Amino acid sequence: MWRPLGEWSGHSSLQTESFGETGSFRIHWKATNEHVPGKGHFSLTIHSAVSGRPLQVAVEDGGVGEGTAYVSEDPRIFFAVVDAGDLDWSFTVEEALGR
């Protein structure tokens, strides 16, 4: 089972608020409306909210696209950093719940 933690959208870079506990996430992402063909980029990196250090690049994509990424880290609190430009993007984060 998956518990929704948040959803974000935009067209430039962003840092989210803190989320999660278990370290097991599913991220649904979508990049659309590339403003200049071949110039759009979207990356999403999961960071430790304790130390601030980057832990895992969950998504690295150029141009229009969509997909699902899975993150598995040690339990703690996290935040996401989006580096994006020349397109619109959105993503949701869900956390895996115990069985």
CYANA upper distance limits for C-alpha pairs under 8 A (distance plus 0.5 A):
  1 MET  CA     96 ALA  CA      6.50
  1 MET  CA     97 LEU  CA      6.02
  1 MET  CA     98 GLY  CA      8.07
  1 MET  CA     99 ARG  CA      8.06
  2 TRP  CA     94 GLU  CA      6.21
  2 TRP  CA     95 GLU  CA      5.91
  2 TRP  CA     96 ALA  CA      5.20
  2 TRP  CA     97 LEU  CA      6.29
  3 ARG  CA     94 GLU  CA      5.74
  3 ARG  CA     95 GLU  CA      5.64
  3 ARG  CA     96 ALA  CA      6.93
  3 ARG  CA     97 LEU  CA      7.25
  4 PRO  CA     92 THR  CA      8.15
  4 PRO  CA     93 VAL  CA      6.72
  4 PRO  CA     94 GLU  CA      4.81
  4 PRO  CA     95 GLU  CA      6.93
  5 LEU  CA     19 PHE  CA      7.18
  5 LEU  CA     20 GLY  CA      7.48
  5 LEU  CA     92 THR  CA      8.10
  5 LEU  CA     93 VAL  CA      6.02
  5 LEU  CA     94 GLU  CA      5.79
  5 LEU  CA     95 GLU  CA      7.15
  6 GLY  CA     92 THR  CA      6.23
  6 GLY  CA     93 VAL  CA      6.07
  6 GLY  CA     94 GLU  CA      7.81
  7 GLU  CA     90 SER  CA      7.87
  7 GLU  CA     91 PHE  CA      6.17
  7 GLU  CA     92 THR  CA      4.68
  7 GLU  CA     93 VAL  CA      6.91
  8 TRP  CA     16 THR  CA      8.47
  8 TRP  CA     90 SER  CA      6.09
  8 TRP  CA     91 PHE  CA      6.06
  8 TRP  CA     92 THR  CA      6.99
  9 SER  CA     88 ASP  CA      8.05
  9 SER  CA     89 TRP  CA      6.01
  9 SER  CA     90 SER  CA      4.48
  9 SER  CA     91 PHE  CA      6.94
 10 GLY  CA     88 ASP  CA      6.27
 10 GLY  CA     89 TRP  CA      6.03
 10 GLY  CA     90 SER  CA      7.01
 11 HIS  CA     84 ALA  CA      7.20
 11 HIS  CA     85 GLY  CA      6.76
 11 HIS  CA     86 ASP  CA      7.53
 11 HIS  CA     87 LEU  CA      6.12
 11 HIS  CA     88 ASP  CA      4.85
 11 HIS  CA     89 TRP  CA      6.43
 12 SER  CA     82 VAL  CA      8.42
 12 SER  CA     83 ASP  CA      7.52
 12 SER  CA     84 ALA  CA      5.56
 12 SER  CA     85 GLY  CA      5.72
 12 SER  CA     86 ASP  CA      8.19
 12 SER  CA     87 LEU  CA      8.36
 12 SER  CA     88 ASP  CA      8.27
 13 SER  CA     81 VAL  CA      8.00
 13 SER  CA     82 VAL  CA      5.62
 13 SER  CA     83 ASP  CA      5.08
 13 SER  CA     84 ALA  CA      5.58
 13 SER  CA     85 GLY  CA      7.66
 14 LEU  CA     81 VAL  CA      6.31
 14 LEU  CA     82 VAL  CA      5.55
 14 LEU  CA     83 ASP  CA      7.37
 15 GLN  CA     79 PHE  CA      7.75
 15 GLN  CA     80 ALA  CA      6.34
 15 GLN  CA     81 VAL  CA      4.96
 15 GLN  CA     82 VAL  CA      6.78
 16 THR  CA     79 PHE  CA      6.21
 16 THR  CA     80 ALA  CA      5.90
 16 THR  CA     81 VAL  CA      6.99
 17 GLU  CA     79 PHE  CA      6.41
 17 GLU  CA     80 ALA  CA      8.22
 18 SER  CA     49 ALA  CA      6.98
 18 SER  CA     77 ILE  CA      6.95
 18 SER  CA     78 PHE  CA      5.89
 18 SER  CA     79 PHE  CA      5.10
 18 SER  CA     80 ALA  CA      8.38
 19 PHE  CA     77 ILE  CA      6.38
 19 PHE  CA     78 PHE  CA      5.88
 19 PHE  CA     79 PHE  CA      6.47
 20 GLY  CA     76 ARG  CA      7.73
 20 GLY  CA     77 ILE  CA      5.90
 20 GLY  CA     78 PHE  CA      6.61
 20 GLY  CA     95 GLU  CA      7.19
 21 GLU  CA     75 PRO  CA      5.98
 21 GLU  CA     76 ARG  CA      5.46
 21 GLU  CA     77 ILE  CA      5.68
 21 GLU  CA     78 PHE  CA      8.08
 22 THR  CA     73 GLU  CA      8.47
 22 THR  CA     74 ASP  CA      7.69
 22 THR  CA     75 PRO  CA      4.93
 22 THR  CA     76 ARG  CA      7.00
 22 THR  CA     95 GLU  CA      7.72
 22 THR  CA     96 ALA  CA      7.90
 23 GLY  CA     71 VAL  CA      7.68
 23 GLY  CA     72 SER  CA      6.03
 23 GLY  CA     73 GLU  CA      5.11
 23 GLY  CA     74 ASP  CA      5.88
 23 GLY  CA     75 PRO  CA      5.04
 23 GLY  CA     76 ARG  CA      6.90
 23 GLY  CA     77 ILE  CA      8.34
 23 GLY  CA     95 GLU  CA      8.17
 24 SER  CA     70 TYR  CA      8.02
 24 SER  CA     71 VAL  CA      6.16
 24 SER  CA     72 SER  CA      5.14
 24 SER  CA     73 GLU  CA      6.88
 24 SER  CA     75 PRO  CA      8.42
 24 SER  CA     95 GLU  CA      6.31
 24 SER  CA     96 ALA  CA      6.05
 25 PHE  CA     70 TYR  CA      6.22
 25 PHE  CA     71 VAL  CA      5.55
 25 PHE  CA     72 SER  CA      7.11
 25 PHE  CA     93 VAL  CA      7.05
 25 PHE  CA     94 GLU  CA      6.01
 25 PHE  CA     95 GLU  CA      5.03
 25 PHE  CA     96 ALA  CA      6.49
 26 ARG  CA     68 THR  CA      7.35
 26 ARG  CA     69 ALA  CA      6.36
 26 ARG  CA     70 TYR  CA      5.17
 26 ARG  CA     71 VAL  CA      6.97
 26 ARG  CA     93 VAL  CA      6.32
 26 ARG  CA     94 GLU  CA      5.68
 26 ARG  CA     95 GLU  CA      6.93
 26 ARG  CA     96 ALA  CA      8.08
 27 ILE  CA     68 THR  CA      5.96
 27 ILE  CA     69 ALA  CA      5.56
 27 ILE  CA     70 TYR  CA      6.74
 27 ILE  CA     71 VAL  CA      8.44
 27 ILE  CA     91 PHE  CA      7.13
 27 ILE  CA     92 THR  CA      6.09
 27 ILE  CA     93 VAL  CA      5.18
 27 ILE  CA     94 GLU  CA      6.96
 28 HIS  CA     66 GLU  CA      8.12
 28 HIS  CA     67 GLY  CA      6.41
 28 HIS  CA     68 THR  CA      4.99
 28 HIS  CA     69 ALA  CA      7.07
 28 HIS  CA     91 PHE  CA      5.90
 28 HIS  CA     92 THR  CA      5.84
 28 HIS  CA     93 VAL  CA      7.29
 29 TRP  CA     66 GLU  CA      5.93
 29 TRP  CA     67 GLY  CA      6.07
 29 TRP  CA     68 THR  CA      6.77
 29 TRP  CA     69 ALA  CA      8.49
 29 TRP  CA     89 TRP  CA      7.90
 29 TRP  CA     90 SER  CA      6.22
 29 TRP  CA     91 PHE  CA      4.64
 29 TRP  CA     92 THR  CA      7.12
 30 LYS  CA     64 VAL  CA      8.18
 30 LYS  CA     65 GLY  CA      6.35
 30 LYS  CA     66 GLU  CA      4.58
 30 LYS  CA     67 GLY  CA      7.12
 30 LYS  CA     89 TRP  CA      6.08
 30 LYS  CA     90 SER  CA      5.90
 30 LYS  CA     91 PHE  CA      6.84
 31 ALA  CA     42 PHE  CA      7.71
 31 ALA  CA     63 GLY  CA      7.57
 31 ALA  CA     64 VAL  CA      5.44
 31 ALA  CA     65 GLY  CA      5.71
 31 ALA  CA     66 GLU  CA      6.56
 31 ALA  CA     87 LEU  CA      7.11
 31 ALA  CA     88 ASP  CA      6.17
 31 ALA  CA     89 TRP  CA      4.80
 31 ALA  CA     90 SER  CA      7.15
 32 THR  CA     63 GLY  CA      8.21
 32 THR  CA     64 VAL  CA      5.49
 32 THR  CA     65 GLY  CA      7.31
 32 THR  CA     87 LEU  CA      6.43
 32 THR  CA     88 ASP  CA      5.69
 32 THR  CA     89 TRP  CA      6.66
 33 ASN  CA     64 VAL  CA      7.55
 33 ASN  CA     87 LEU  CA      5.81
 33 ASN  CA     88 ASP  CA      6.25
 34 GLU  CA     38 GLY  CA      8.37
 34 GLU  CA     39 LYS  CA      7.99
 34 GLU  CA     40 GLY  CA      6.11
 34 GLU  CA     63 GLY  CA      6.75
 34 GLU  CA     64 VAL  CA      6.77
 34 GLU  CA     86 ASP  CA      6.21
 34 GLU  CA     87 LEU  CA      4.72
 34 GLU  CA     88 ASP  CA      7.47
 35 HIS  CA     39 LYS  CA      8.22
 35 HIS  CA     40 GLY  CA      7.63
 35 HIS  CA     86 ASP  CA      5.60
 35 HIS  CA     87 LEU  CA      6.14
 36 VAL  CA     40 GLY  CA      7.38
 36 VAL  CA     86 ASP  CA      6.98
 37 PRO  CA     63 GLY  CA      8.03
 38 GLY  CA     62 GLY  CA      8.09
 38 GLY  CA     63 GLY  CA      6.75
 39 LYS  CA     62 GLY  CA      8.06
 39 LYS  CA     63 GLY  CA      7.35
 39 LYS  CA     85 GLY  CA      8.40
 39 LYS  CA     86 ASP  CA      6.80
 40 GLY  CA     62 GLY  CA      6.17
 40 GLY  CA     63 GLY  CA      5.06
 40 GLY  CA     64 VAL  CA      7.92
 40 GLY  CA     84 ALA  CA      7.92
 40 GLY  CA     85 GLY  CA      6.10
 40 GLY  CA     86 ASP  CA      5.03
 40 GLY  CA     87 LEU  CA      5.94
 41 HIS  CA     60 GLU  CA      8.45
 41 HIS  CA     61 ASP  CA      6.44
 41 HIS  CA     62 GLY  CA      4.70
 41 HIS  CA     63 GLY  CA      5.96
 41 HIS  CA     83 ASP  CA      8.22
 41 HIS  CA     84 ALA  CA      5.80
 41 HIS  CA     85 GLY  CA      6.07
 41 HIS  CA     86 ASP  CA      7.37
 41 HIS  CA     87 LEU  CA      7.66
 42 PHE  CA     59 VAL  CA      7.94
 42 PHE  CA     60 GLU  CA      6.60
 42 PHE  CA     61 ASP  CA      5.77
 42 PHE  CA     62 GLY  CA      6.58
 42 PHE  CA     63 GLY  CA      7.93
 42 PHE  CA     82 VAL  CA      7.57
 42 PHE  CA     83 ASP  CA      6.37
 42 PHE  CA     84 ALA  CA      4.89
 42 PHE  CA     85 GLY  CA      7.36
 42 PHE  CA     89 TRP  CA      8.09
 43 SER  CA     57 VAL  CA      7.87
 43 SER  CA     58 ALA  CA      8.09
 43 SER  CA     59 VAL  CA      5.58
 43 SER  CA     60 GLU  CA      4.84
 43 SER  CA     61 ASP  CA      6.59
 43 SER  CA     82 VAL  CA      6.17
 43 SER  CA     83 ASP  CA      5.73
 43 SER  CA     84 ALA  CA      6.83
 44 LEU  CA     57 VAL  CA      6.52
 44 LEU  CA     58 ALA  CA      6.16
 44 LEU  CA     59 VAL  CA      5.52
 44 LEU  CA     60 GLU  CA      7.20
 44 LEU  CA     80 ALA  CA      7.08
 44 LEU  CA     81 VAL  CA      6.17
 44 LEU  CA     82 VAL  CA      5.08
 44 LEU  CA     83 ASP  CA      7.01
 45 THR  CA     54 PRO  CA      7.15
 45 THR  CA     55 LEU  CA      7.81
 45 THR  CA     56 GLN  CA      6.19
 45 THR  CA     57 VAL  CA      4.74
 45 THR  CA     58 ALA  CA      6.09
 45 THR  CA     59 VAL  CA      7.52
 45 THR  CA     80 ALA  CA      6.12
 45 THR  CA     81 VAL  CA      5.77
 45 THR  CA     82 VAL  CA      7.07
 46 ILE  CA     54 PRO  CA      6.53
 46 ILE  CA     55 LEU  CA      6.17
 46 ILE  CA     56 GLN  CA      5.82
 46 ILE  CA     57 VAL  CA      6.79
 46 ILE  CA     58 ALA  CA      7.27
 46 ILE  CA     78 PHE  CA      7.23
 46 ILE  CA     79 PHE  CA      6.47
 46 ILE  CA     80 ALA  CA      5.12
 46 ILE  CA     81 VAL  CA      7.05
 47 HIS  CA     52 GLY  CA      6.35
 47 HIS  CA     53 ARG  CA      5.99
 47 HIS  CA     54 PRO  CA      4.72
 47 HIS  CA     55 LEU  CA      5.66
 47 HIS  CA     56 GLN  CA      7.65
 47 HIS  CA     78 PHE  CA      6.09
 47 HIS  CA     79 PHE  CA      5.85
 47 HIS  CA     80 ALA  CA      6.40
 47 HIS  CA     81 VAL  CA      7.87
 48 SER  CA     52 GLY  CA      5.50
 48 SER  CA     53 ARG  CA      6.13
 48 SER  CA     54 PRO  CA      6.98
 48 SER  CA     55 LEU  CA      7.09
 48 SER  CA     76 ARG  CA      7.84
 48 SER  CA     77 ILE  CA      6.88
 48 SER  CA     78 PHE  CA      5.23
 48 SER  CA     79 PHE  CA      7.02
 49 ALA  CA     53 ARG  CA      8.40
 49 ALA  CA     76 ARG  CA      8.26
 49 ALA  CA     77 ILE  CA      5.85
 49 ALA  CA     78 PHE  CA      5.14
 49 ALA  CA     79 PHE  CA      6.40
 50 VAL  CA     76 ARG  CA      8.18
 50 VAL  CA     77 ILE  CA      7.33
 50 VAL  CA     78 PHE  CA      8.19
 56 GLN  CA     71 VAL  CA      8.11
 58 ALA  CA     69 ALA  CA      6.51
 58 ALA  CA     70 TYR  CA      7.63
 58 ALA  CA     71 VAL  CA      7.23
 59 VAL  CA     69 ALA  CA      7.33
 61 ASP  CA     65 GLY  CA      8.05
 63 GLY  CA     87 LEU  CA      7.90
 64 VAL  CA     87 LEU  CA      8.16
